[in-house]
Amino acid sequence: MFEEYKRNAPYKGPYLRKLRKIPVDKEALIRKYIAGVMSKRTDIDFEDNVAESSEIYESHSLPEFPKEGPRFLQNQVSNVTVITGKNAKLICNIMDLGNWTVSWIRHRDTHLVSVGLFVYTADMRFRPMFKQYYNDDSKNKNGYSYIEWTLEILSPQQRDDGVYECQINTTPFRSHFVNFRVIDPITRILGLPEVFVDKGSTINLTCTITQAPEPPNYIRWSLNSKAISYDSPRGGVSVVVEKGIYSSSSLIIQNARMSDSGNYTCKPDNAAPASVLVHVLNEFPAAMQHGGSLKKHFGELAVVLCLLNYFLL
């Protein structure tokens, strides 16, 4: 079937699908094809835990092939990590592909995702495509070209985690493995979900973003769903941002007012938002003194009760 496909279905574009009618017995052929794939790969321990198996896949990602025939370029990307919902591309670069066919296989469930530009899954989020490049290195007089075969995954979810194999249908098969991870960054505001501050004091809120594959481009603060302005006439509002493996943003509001009460939200561009409720307390000196007097009377009453209890017993 694959030889007939190569003859009758030349590539005409990166998003081309189903150029000809698929035979009725395609599932049987696919099962046979996958069985052949796995029989050639019994030396590899395909674990579900990518982190524990990364060295295995790394060691097999750049095998030594003879110079003749198709071969993978060096320095292939073997690990791809994205956040949930952000489109991902798994890429393998191949020299001298000729008339050979490139397939993508998902090892989590041993599923044949695509053969050439044909998609063998009902999940339309998977898109195989290719693009040809030419070398411009002046040291290589003859130059060479290579084809970038890509499996694009639209709006990836955590169920898409796992190892994907880019395979050339030579004998034996030639393969490059990509460890694919989909993660959810964690956003949180340090401290309790509710914060109480006195009028005239300083509000200091710190938002952290962890488990993100890359730092956020921006982190925005809002109060009651309205963006906070750092250069408003009110003054005394500033923000301190640190970006890295662990990114953070600290919102500082000096001389807190009653109008500063409300729901504060920290929203990075690459993660879910986090919120905290701030209450600015309007306490006056007289009330504080009255409260102090009450505490004194309660303390004296407690001493009297203890003495009575002692003598009565």
SVG drawing of the C-alpha trace seen along z (x, -y; Angstrom):
<svg xmlns="http://www.w3.org/2000/svg" viewBox="-17 -63 52 72">
<polyline fill="none" stroke="black" stroke-width="0.4" points="0.0,0.0 2.8,-2.4 4.6,-1.9 1.4,-2.6 0.9,-5.7 4.3,-7.0 3.7,-6.6 0.1,-7.9 0.2,-10.6 3.0,-13.1 3.3,-15.8 1.5,-19.0 1.3,-21.0 1.9,-20.9 -1.8,-20.4 -2.8,-18.0 -5.0,-15.1 -6.4,-11.9 -5.4,-12.3 -6.9,-8.9 -9.4,-6.5 -8.0,-4.4 -8.5,-0.6 -11.2,1.0 -8.7,3.2 -6.5,0.3 -6.8,1.1 -5.4,4.6 -2.5,3.1 -1.9,0.5 -1.8,3.3 0.6,5.2 2.7,2.1 2.8,1.3 3.7,4.9 6.6,4.6 7.7,1.4 7.6,2.9 9.4,6.1 12.3,3.9 12.4,2.0 12.4,4.8 15.7,3.4 14.1,0.2 12.2,0.0 9.3,-2.3 8.2,-3.5 5.3,-5.8 7.4,-7.9 9.4,-10.1 11.6,-11.5 13.0,-8.1 13.4,-7.0 14.9,-10.2 18.4,-8.8 17.2,-5.7 15.5,-7.8 18.4,-10.2 20.8,-7.4 18.7,-6.1 17.8,-9.5 21.0,-9.8 22.0,-6.3 25.0,-5.8 23.7,-5.3 25.7,-4.8 26.2,-7.9 24.0,-6.4 20.2,-6.7 18.1,-8.9 19.6,-10.0 18.7,-12.4 20.7,-15.6 22.7,-15.9 21.5,-18.0 17.9,-16.9 15.4,-18.2 14.6,-15.3 12.6,-17.0 9.6,-19.3 7.7,-20.9 4.6,-23.1 1.9,-24.4 -1.7,-23.1 -3.4,-24.5 -0.4,-26.0 0.2,-24.6 3.3,-22.3 5.5,-21.1 7.5,-17.9 10.3,-18.1 12.8,-15.7 15.2,-16.9 16.1,-14.3 18.7,-14.4 18.4,-12.5 14.9,-11.3 14.3,-10.5 11.1,-8.4 11.1,-7.0 8.1,-7.7 8.1,-9.4 5.7,-8.2 4.8,-9.5 4.0,-6.9 2.7,-7.6 4.2,-5.1 1.8,-5.6 -0.8,-3.5 1.3,-2.3 -0.8,-4.4 0.2,-5.2 -0.6,-8.9 0.4,-9.6 2.1,-8.1 3.4,-10.8 0.6,-13.4 -2.1,-10.9 -3.5,-11.1 -4.6,-7.8 -6.5,-9.2 -9.9,-10.8 -8.3,-13.5 -8.0,-16.4 -5.6,-18.2 -2.7,-16.3 -1.2,-17.8 1.8,-16.3 3.6,-18.7 7.0,-19.2 9.3,-21.9 12.5,-21.7 15.7,-23.7 19.0,-24.2 22.4,-24.7 24.1,-28.0 27.4,-27.0 30.1,-28.2 32.5,-25.5 30.2,-22.9 30.6,-23.4 28.0,-21.0 25.7,-22.0 22.9,-19.8 19.2,-20.0 17.2,-18.5 13.5,-18.1 11.9,-19.2 9.1,-16.8 6.8,-18.2 3.9,-16.8 1.9,-19.8 -0.4,-19.2 -3.1,-21.8 -4.2,-22.7 -2.3,-19.8 -3.6,-18.3 -1.9,-16.3 -3.2,-13.1 -1.0,-13.8 2.1,-13.3 4.6,-10.6 7.2,-9.5 6.6,-10.1 8.7,-8.4 9.6,-10.0 10.3,-6.9 11.7,-6.4 10.4,-3.2 13.9,-1.9 15.0,1.7 15.7,1.6 13.6,-1.3 15.5,-4.6 13.9,-6.5 14.2,-9.7 12.4,-9.9 10.8,-13.0 9.8,-13.2 6.7,-15.4 5.4,-16.9 2.3,-19.0 2.3,-20.9 0.1,-23.3 2.1,-26.2 1.0,-27.1 0.2,-30.7 -0.4,-31.7 -0.3,-34.7 1.7,-34.2 -0.1,-34.3 -3.7,-33.7 -6.7,-34.1 -7.8,-37.1 -5.5,-40.0 -6.3,-42.6 -4.3,-45.8 -4.7,-49.1 -5.6,-52.3 -2.3,-54.2 -0.1,-51.1 1.5,-49.4 -0.1,-46.6 2.5,-44.1 1.3,-41.2 3.7,-38.7 2.6,-36.5 4.7,-33.5 4.6,-31.4 6.2,-27.9 6.5,-24.8 6.4,-26.9 8.7,-25.9 9.6,-29.5 9.2,-32.8 6.0,-34.8 6.2,-37.7 4.2,-39.8 2.4,-39.6 -0.6,-42.0 -2.3,-43.1 -6.0,-44.1 -8.3,-45.3 -11.9,-44.2 -11.3,-43.2 -9.9,-46.7 -6.2,-47.0 -4.0,-48.7 -2.2,-51.8 1.3,-52.4 1.5,-56.0 -1.9,-57.2 -2.3,-60.6 -2.8,-58.5 0.9,-57.7 2.6,-55.2 1.9,-52.2 4.8,-50.1 5.6,-46.6 8.8,-44.5 9.1,-41.7 11.7,-38.8 11.8,-36.4 13.5,-33.0 12.8,-29.3 10.6,-30.7 9.1,-34.1 7.4,-36.5 5.7,-39.9 5.3,-42.0 2.7,-44.7 3.4,-47.5 0.7,-50.1 1.8,-52.7 -0.5,-54.6 -3.4,-52.2 -6.9,-53.8 -10.4,-52.4 -10.8,-52.5 -7.9,-50.0 -10.0,-47.2 -11.2,-44.6 -10.2,-41.5 -6.6,-41.6 -5.8,-39.3 -2.4,-38.4 -2.5,-37.2 0.6,-36.0 0.3,-35.5 1.3,-31.8 -0.6,-30.5 -4.0,-30.7 -4.6,-33.8 -4.6,-33.9 -6.6,-36.2 -6.6,-37.5 -9.2,-39.6 -7.8,-42.6 -9.6,-44.5 -8.4,-48.0 -9.5,-48.6 -10.6,-52.1 -9.5,-52.1 -9.3,-55.5 -7.2,-56.1 -10.3,-56.6 -11.6,-53.3 -8.3,-51.7 -8.1,-53.3 -11.6,-52.1 -10.6,-48.6 -7.6,-48.8 -9.8,-49.9 -12.1,-47.0 -9.2,-44.6 -8.0,-46.0 -11.4,-45.5 -11.7,-42.0 -8.3,-41.2 -9.2,-42.6 -12.4,-40.5 -10.5,-37.4 -8.2,-37.9 -11.1,-38.3 -12.8,-35.2 -9.6,-33.2 -9.3,-34.4 -12.9,-33.6 -12.5,-30.1 -9.4,-29.5 -10.9,-30.5 -14.2,-28.7 -12.5,-25.5"/>
</svg>
